[in-house]
Amino acid sequence: MDVVCSHLERLVDVLKPQMEFLNCHMVDYLVKDHWRTYIPNDVRKEMKNMSDLLEAKEVFWNQFDLKYTGAERFPALTRHIEKTKNYRLDALPGAAMTVDQLRADFEDCLKETRLKMPELMSVKKRHEVEIASAVVASLCTVVAGKNSGDDLNRVAVIDAGDGKGYLSSRVALEHGVKVLGIDSNEGHTASAEKRRDKLKKKVRKAVKKSDLADDQYFKDLVENDASTVSNYKTTTKLIDFETNLIELVREQFPDSNATHFCLAGLHTCGNLAPNCLRLFHQNPHIKALCNVGCCYHLLVEEFVVDKYYNRDKVKDNPGVGFPMSEFLRSKGFYLGRNARNLAAESIERSCFNRENPSEKLGYRAMLEIVLLQLDADVSKQVGKLKCTDFVDYTRKALKKLSVDDSEVSEELLRNLECKFQVELEQLKVFYLYRMLYAPILEGVILLDRLLFLKESGYENSYLAKLFDPVVSPRCYSILAFK
């Protein structure tokens, strides 16, 4: 717990002076001159023209390439990149575990994925499910050994925010554990049931392809089609702290004698992730936890109110999502909506794919100038628009905002785009520069959750890097067992 507190203290000290910068809005990039306001003078001096800006992006994209030499032209930018690297979870000693370290800590009971079943999933989802299902099954083994006399029949998995049942069906199918997938959205539950039924037709081929036909467990699966889905059931329900999980599972599995549960969640959205941690703490029957969160922008914060707070998206998961730990709560620490949005950005993926920010960021920044010239209401949100270019974007945006565009000629818009050509390239570098803080922000969110468990007395709680961040940017999981 002292280690986690120390890391959080360090990250908070780094972030606090930058909070205005991290919460600035790209809408205001041109009208408030974010480039001069927030980018340090020594970094700006290294990017005097369009050529410098294009090369500076190469420095960002190649920050993981040890053989890259172009960074020598940008010493100030390079120093800043290297400095922020020191505050990423990977660089903080003892903050997060690798899968190999997890295997050692689980006393060699971490299961391997053997069944290759790529159908009905994207490459990203398959990568996540194959790893996460093995970890969840391993937690069930730990729980069985600690609480149920090595009897896995006494252990079941509750998948919170089940979605289409990707994780649930794999745990049930490959590892033979009973899984109840719970989702508050009836449409998701229906989709999960349809997918579950489709899996029956895929099992035989997958077992053969994985060379598992001689394994007795998989042999039984192939011979008895019903058993391929009998361990996985779904229900539409909102789990709360009063839910009787034993009764809930027995409603779906009448022959179940499960009294201990592993609470799983793969990319639980917004407040659902912290509420899963609270449920683990408050329900004595939940003995293990595997939670990968996402959608940080939907978290409800205790010490800041969002201007564009969408109550419809968080109505099923009330309460405060950040901070969770008493350590950060005592500091009154907050992030803010734009900072939470930034926390979900992936440096690894951006560098691997050499990604530029969307052109629409520049379009929206220029639209703000148009709106000010028209003396229009600039407080409304434009939202997402499909467009072919800046002129098309402006026409659709003004129509959506109910602003008369009769005085806005195409020539005016083309001239505006030409005038700010260099500034729009600066905007792209600004966005990448700001993204350097994304893993630090995510680190604070995840370490806060881990510390909540430590403060609650769970010594066996971990932050583990399960996935390849290029494939799956939300790659860290909170793991715990009682």
C-alpha positions in Angstrom: 0.0 0.0 0.0 2.9 2.4 0.8 4.3 1.8 -2.7 1.0 2.6 -4.4 0.6 5.7 -2.3 4.1 6.8 -3.2 3.4 6.4 -6.9 0.1 8.3 -6.7 1.7 11.1 -4.8 4.3 11.4 -7.5 1.8 11.3 -10.4 -0.4 13.9 -8.7 2.6 16.2 -8.3 3.3 15.9 -12.0 -0.3 16.4 -13.1 -1.5 19.3 -10.8 0.5 22.1 -12.6 -0.7 20.8 -15.9 -4.5 20.5 -15.2 -5.5 23.6 -17.1 -3.5 22.4 -20.1 -4.9 18.8 -19.8 -8.5 20.1 -19.6 -8.2 22.7 -22.4 -10.6 22.2 -25.3 -9.5 21.8 -28.9 -12.4 23.9 -29.9 -10.6 26.9 -28.5 -7.2 26.0 -30.0 -7.1 29.0 -32.4 -9.2 31.6 -30.7 -7.3 31.2 -27.4 -3.9 30.4 -29.0 -3.2 27.1 -27.2 0.1 26.7 -29.0 1.7 29.7 -27.3 -0.2 29.3 -24.1 0.6 25.7 -23.3 3.7 24.6 -25.3 6.9 25.5 -23.5 9.0 28.2 -25.3 12.0 25.9 -25.8 9.9 23.3 -27.5 8.2 25.9 -29.7 11.5 27.3 -30.8 12.4 23.9 -32.3 9.4 24.0 -34.6 9.6 27.2 -36.7 8.1 26.1 -40.0 6.0 23.4 -41.6 9.0 21.1 -42.2 10.0 21.2 -38.5 6.4 20.4 -37.5 6.3 17.3 -39.8 9.6 16.1 -38.5 8.5 16.7 -34.9 5.7 14.2 -35.4 8.3 11.6 -36.4 10.0 12.1 -33.0 6.7 11.4 -31.3 5.9 8.3 -33.5 9.4 6.9 -33.0 9.6 7.3 -29.2 9.6 3.5 -28.7 12.3 2.9 -31.4 15.7 2.8 -29.8 17.4 3.0 -33.2 15.7 6.2 -34.2 18.2 9.1 -34.5 16.0 12.0 -35.8 15.3 13.1 -32.3 18.7 14.8 -32.1 17.2 17.8 -34.0 14.7 18.3 -31.2 16.5 18.1 -27.9 13.8 20.0 -25.9 10.9 17.9 -27.3 12.9 14.7 -26.7 13.7 15.6 -23.1 10.0 16.2 -22.4 9.0 12.9 -24.0 11.7 11.0 -22.0 10.6 12.8 -18.8 6.9 11.8 -19.2 8.0 8.2 -19.8 9.2 8.0 -16.2 5.6 8.4 -14.9 4.0 5.7 -17.0 2.8 2.5 -15.2 5.5 0.4 -16.9 8.2 2.6 -15.4 6.9 2.7 -11.8 8.6 0.0 -9.8 6.1 -2.5 -8.4 3.1 -0.7 -9.8 1.9 -3.3 -12.3 2.6 -6.9 -13.0 3.2 -8.7 -16.3 1.5 -11.9 -17.2 4.7 -13.8 -16.4 4.9 -12.2 -12.9 1.3 -13.0 -12.4 1.9 -16.6 -13.3 4.6 -16.8 -10.6 2.4 -15.1 -8.0 -0.5 -17.4 -8.8 1.8 -20.4 -7.9 1.9 -21.7 -11.4 -1.9 -22.1 -11.7 -2.4 -19.5 -14.4 -4.1 -21.4 -17.2 -3.1 -21.3 -20.9 -5.4 -20.7 -23.8 -5.6 -23.8 -25.9 -8.8 -23.5 -27.9 -8.3 -21.4 -31.0 -11.7 -20.1 -32.0 -11.4 -16.9 -34.1 -14.9 -17.0 -35.4 -17.5 -14.4 -34.3 -14.9 -12.0 -32.9 -12.6 -9.3 -34.2 -8.8 -9.7 -33.9 -8.8 -7.2 -30.9 -11.6 -9.0 -29.1 -10.1 -12.4 -29.6 -6.7 -11.2 -28.2 -8.5 -9.9 -25.1 -10.8 -12.9 -24.6 -8.2 -15.6 -24.9 -6.0 -14.0 -22.2 -8.7 -12.7 -19.9 -10.6 -16.0 -19.9 -7.5 -17.9 -18.8 -7.0 -15.4 -16.0 -10.6 -15.6 -14.8 -10.5 -19.4 -14.9 -7.2 -19.3 -12.9 -8.9 -17.1 -10.3 -11.7 -19.7 -10.0 -9.0 -22.3 -9.4 -7.5 -20.2 -6.7 -10.9 -19.7 -5.1 -11.7 -23.4 -5.3 -8.5 -24.3 -3.6 -8.8 -21.7 -0.8 -12.5 -21.9 -0.1 -14.2 -24.9 -1.6 -12.0 -27.9 -1.0 -10.7 -28.0 -4.6 -14.3 -28.3 -5.8 -14.8 -26.0 -8.9 -18.5 -26.9 -8.8 -18.8 -24.6 -5.8 -17.4 -21.7 -7.9 -19.2 -19.6 -10.6 -18.3 -16.5 -12.6 -20.5 -13.4 -12.7 -19.7 -11.3 -15.8 -20.8 -7.7 -15.1 -21.6 -5.8 -18.3 -21.6 -9.0 -20.3 -22.3 -7.4 -23.6 -22.3 -10.0 -26.4 -20.9 -12.6 -24.1 -17.4 -12.8 -25.6 -15.6 -13.4 -22.3 -18.4 -15.4 -20.6 -18.8 -17.9 -23.4 -15.1 -18.5 -23.6 -14.7 -19.1 -19.9 -17.6 -21.5 -19.9 -16.7 -23.3 -23.1 -13.0 -23.8 -22.7 -12.6 -24.0 -18.9 -15.9 -25.7 -17.9 -16.9 -23.1 -15.3 -20.5 -22.0 -14.9 -20.8 -18.3 -16.0 -23.8 -16.0 -15.6 -23.5 -13.0 -17.9 -25.4 -10.0 -16.6 -26.1 -6.8 -18.5 -28.6 -4.0 -17.8 -29.3 -3.7 -21.6 -31.8 -6.1 -22.9 -30.5 -5.8 -26.4 -27.1 -6.8 -25.3 -28.5 -9.9 -23.6 -30.4 -10.9 -26.7 -27.3 -10.5 -28.8 -25.3 -12.6 -26.4 -27.9 -15.4 -26.5 -27.8 -15.4 -30.4 -24.0 -15.6 -30.4 -24.1 -18.4 -27.8 -26.3 -20.5 -30.1 -24.1 -19.8 -33.1 -21.1 -21.1 -31.1 -22.6 -24.6 -31.1 -21.9 -24.9 -34.8 -18.3 -23.8 -34.4 -17.0 -26.0 -31.6 -16.3 -29.2 -33.5 -14.2 -27.3 -36.1 -12.3 -25.3 -33.4 -11.5 -28.4 -31.3 -10.1 -30.2 -34.4 -8.2 -27.1 -35.5 -6.6 -26.8 -32.0 -5.5 -30.4 -32.0 -7.6 -31.1 -28.9 -9.8 -33.9 -30.2 -8.0 -36.4 -27.9 -8.5 -34.3 -24.8 -11.3 -35.9 -22.8 -12.9 -32.5 -21.8 -13.0 -31.3 -25.4 -14.0 -34.7 -26.7 -17.1 -34.6 -24.5 -17.9 -31.1 -25.8 -17.9 -32.3 -29.4 -19.9 -35.4 -28.6 -22.6 -33.5 -26.6 -23.6 -30.3 -28.4 -25.8 -29.2 -25.5 -22.8 -29.0 -23.2 -21.1 -26.4 -25.4 -23.5 -23.8 -24.0 -25.0 -25.3 -20.9 -22.4 -23.6 -18.6 -23.2 -20.1 -19.9 -26.5 -18.3 -19.2 -27.4 -14.7 -19.5 -29.9 -12.4 -17.8 -30.9 -8.7 -18.0 -30.5 -7.2 -14.6 -28.8 -4.4 -12.7 -26.5 -5.7 -10.0 -26.5 -3.7 -6.9 -25.1 -4.2 -3.4 -28.2 -6.0 -2.2 -28.3 -8.6 -5.0 -28.4 -12.2 -3.7 -25.9 -13.7 -6.1 -26.5 -17.3 -4.9 -30.2 -17.1 -5.7 -29.5 -15.3 -9.0 -27.2 -18.0 -10.2 -29.5 -20.8 -9.0 -32.4 -19.2 -11.0 -30.3 -19.8 -14.2 -28.5 -23.0 -13.0 -31.0 -25.0 -10.9 -28.4 -27.7 -10.3 -25.7 -25.3 -9.1 -24.3 -25.4 -5.6 -22.0 -22.5 -6.1 -21.5 -20.4 -3.0 -18.3 -18.5 -4.1 -18.0 -16.2 -7.1 -15.5 -14.6 -9.3 -16.7 -11.2 -10.5 -15.4 -10.5 -14.0 -15.7 -7.5 -16.3 -14.0 -7.0 -19.6 -14.1 -3.3 -20.5 -16.7 -2.3 -17.9 -17.9 1.2 -18.9 -17.5 4.3 -16.8 -18.8 3.9 -13.2 -19.4 0.2 -13.6 -15.7 -0.5 -13.1 -15.4 1.2 -9.7 -18.8 -0.2 -8.6 -17.6 -3.7 -9.4 -14.7 -3.1 -7.0 -17.1 -1.9 -4.3 -19.3 -4.9 -4.9 -16.3 -7.2 -4.5 -15.6 -5.5 -1.1 -19.2 -5.5 0.2 -20.4 -9.0 -0.9 -18.8 -11.8 1.1 -19.6 -14.4 -1.5 -17.5 -12.7 -4.2 -14.0 -14.2 -3.6 -12.2 -13.0 -6.7 -12.2 -10.1 -9.1 -10.9 -9.5 -12.6 -11.9 -6.1 -14.0 -10.7 -4.2 -17.0 -12.3 -0.7 -17.2 -12.9 1.7 -20.0 -14.8 4.9 -21.0 -13.1 7.1 -18.4 -15.1 10.1 -19.7 -18.3 8.6 -18.2 -16.9 8.5 -14.7 -18.6 10.6 -12.2 -16.1 12.6 -10.1 -16.6 13.7 -6.5 -14.8 17.1 -6.7 -15.7 18.4 -10.1 -19.0 18.8 -12.1 -19.1 18.2 -15.8 -20.7 20.9 -17.9 -21.8 18.2 -20.5 -22.6 15.5 -18.0 -24.8 12.9 -19.7 -27.1 11.4 -17.0 -28.6 8.9 -19.4 -25.3 7.1 -19.9 -24.6 6.7 -16.2 -28.1 6.2 -14.8 -27.5 2.4 -14.3 -24.3 3.0 -12.3 -24.8 5.8 -9.8 -22.4 7.1 -7.3 -18.9 8.5 -7.5 -16.4 6.8 -9.8 -13.3 8.9 -9.0 -11.5 9.1 -6.7 -12.1 5.8 -4.9 -9.2 5.8 -2.4 -9.3 7.7 0.8 -5.7 8.8 -0.1 -6.9 10.9 -3.1 -10.2 11.8 -1.6 -8.4 13.4 1.3 -6.5 15.6 -1.2 -9.8 16.6 -3.0 -8.1 15.6 -6.2 -10.0 15.7 -9.5 -9.2 15.2 -13.2 -11.9 16.9 -15.2 -13.8 15.6 -18.3 -11.2 16.5 -20.9 -8.4 15.0 -18.9 -10.5 11.8 -18.5 -11.1 11.8 -22.3 -7.3 12.1 -22.7 -6.7 9.2 -20.4 -8.3 6.9 -22.9 -5.9 7.9 -25.7 -3.3 5.2 -26.6 0.3 6.4 -27.2 1.4 2.9 -28.2 -1.3 2.6 -30.9 -0.7 6.1 -32.2 3.0 5.5 -32.6 2.6 2.0 -34.1 0.0 3.3 -36.7 1.7 6.7 -37.1 -1.6 8.3 -36.5 -2.5 11.9 -37.0 -5.3 13.5 -35.1 -8.6 13.7 -37.0 -8.8 16.6 -39.5 -12.1 17.5 -37.8 -10.2 18.8 -34.8 -8.9 21.6 -37.1 -12.3 22.0 -38.7 -13.9 22.6 -35.3 -11.2 25.0 -34.3 -11.8 27.1 -37.5 -15.6 26.8 -37.1 -15.2 28.6 -33.8 -13.7 31.6 -35.6 -16.7 31.6 -38.0 -19.2 31.4 -35.2 -17.5 34.3 -33.4 -17.6 36.4 -36.6 -21.3 35.6 -36.9 -21.9 36.5 -33.3 -23.5 33.1 -32.9 -24.0 31.1 -29.7 -20.8 29.1 -29.3 -21.9 27.2 -26.1 -23.7 24.5 -28.0 -22.1 21.2 -29.0 -21.6 20.3 -32.6 -21.0 16.6 -32.0 -19.9 14.2 -34.6 -20.4 15.0 -38.3 -19.7 13.1 -41.5 -18.1 15.5 -44.0 -15.8 15.6 -47.0 -13.9 18.8 -46.3 -13.9 22.0 -44.2 -16.6 23.6 -46.3 -18.9 20.6 -46.0 -18.2 20.4 -42.3 -19.1 24.1 -41.7 -22.3 23.9 -43.7 -23.5 20.9 -41.8 -22.4 22.3 -38.4 -24.1 25.7 -38.9 -27.3 23.9 -40.0 -27.1 21.7 -36.9 -26.6 24.8 -34.7 -29.5 26.6 -36.5 -27.2 29.4 -37.6 -27.8 31.3 -40.8 -24.9 30.7 -43.2 -26.1 33.0 -46.0 -23.1 35.4 -45.3 -20.6 32.5 -45.2 -19.2 32.1 -48.7 -17.2 29.1 -49.9 -14.3 31.6 -50.7 -14.3 32.8 -47.1 -14.0 29.3 -45.8 -11.3 28.3 -48.3 -9.3 31.5 -47.4 -9.6 30.7 -43.7 -8.3 27.2 -44.2 -5.3 28.6 -46.3 -4.6 31.3 -43.6 -4.3 28.8 -40.8 -2.4 26.1 -42.7 0.6 26.2 -40.4 -1.5 26.5 -37.3 -3.5 23.4 -38.3 -0.2 21.4 -38.5 0.8 22.9 -35.1 -2.5 21.6 -33.8 -1.6 18.1 -34.7 1.8 18.4 -32.9 0.0 20.0 -30.0 -2.4 17.1 -29.8 0.4 14.5 -29.8 2.4 16.5 -27.2 -0.7 16.6 -25.0 -1.1 12.8 -25.5 2.1 12.2 -23.6 0.2 12.8 -20.4 -2.5 10.2 -21.4 -0.7 7.2 -19.7 0.0 9.3 -16.6 -3.7 10.2 -16.3 -4.8 6.6 -16.8 -2.2 5.5 -14.2 -3.8 7.7 -11.6 -7.2 6.3 -12.3 -6.0 2.7 -12.1 -3.7 3.1 -9.1 -6.5 4.9 -7.3 -8.7 1.8 -7.8 -5.9 -0.5 -6.7 -5.3 1.6 -3.6 -9.0 1.4 -2.7 -8.6 -2.4 -2.5 -5.4 -2.1 -0.5 -7.0 0.3 1.9 -10.0 -2.1 2.2 -7.6 -4.8 3.4 -7.1 -6.9 0.3 -3.4 -7.8 0.3 -3.9 -10.0 -2.7 -4.8 -7.2 -5.1 -2.9 -6.4 -8.2 -2.7 -4.3 -11.3 -1.7 -6.5 -14.2 -0.9 -5.7 -17.8 -2.8 -8.4 -19.6 -3.0 -7.2 -23.2 -0.8 -5.8 -26.0 -1.6 -2.0 -25.8 -1.3 -1.7 -29.6 -4.1 -4.2 -30.0 -6.1 -3.4 -26.9 -5.3 0.1 -25.5 -7.2 -0.5 -22.2 -4.7 -3.3 -21.4 -4.6 -3.2 -17.6 -6.7 -5.3 -15.3 -7.5 -5.0 -11.6 -7.2 -8.5 -10.0 -7.9 -9.5 -6.5 -8.9 -12.5 -4.4 -9.9 -13.0 -0.8 
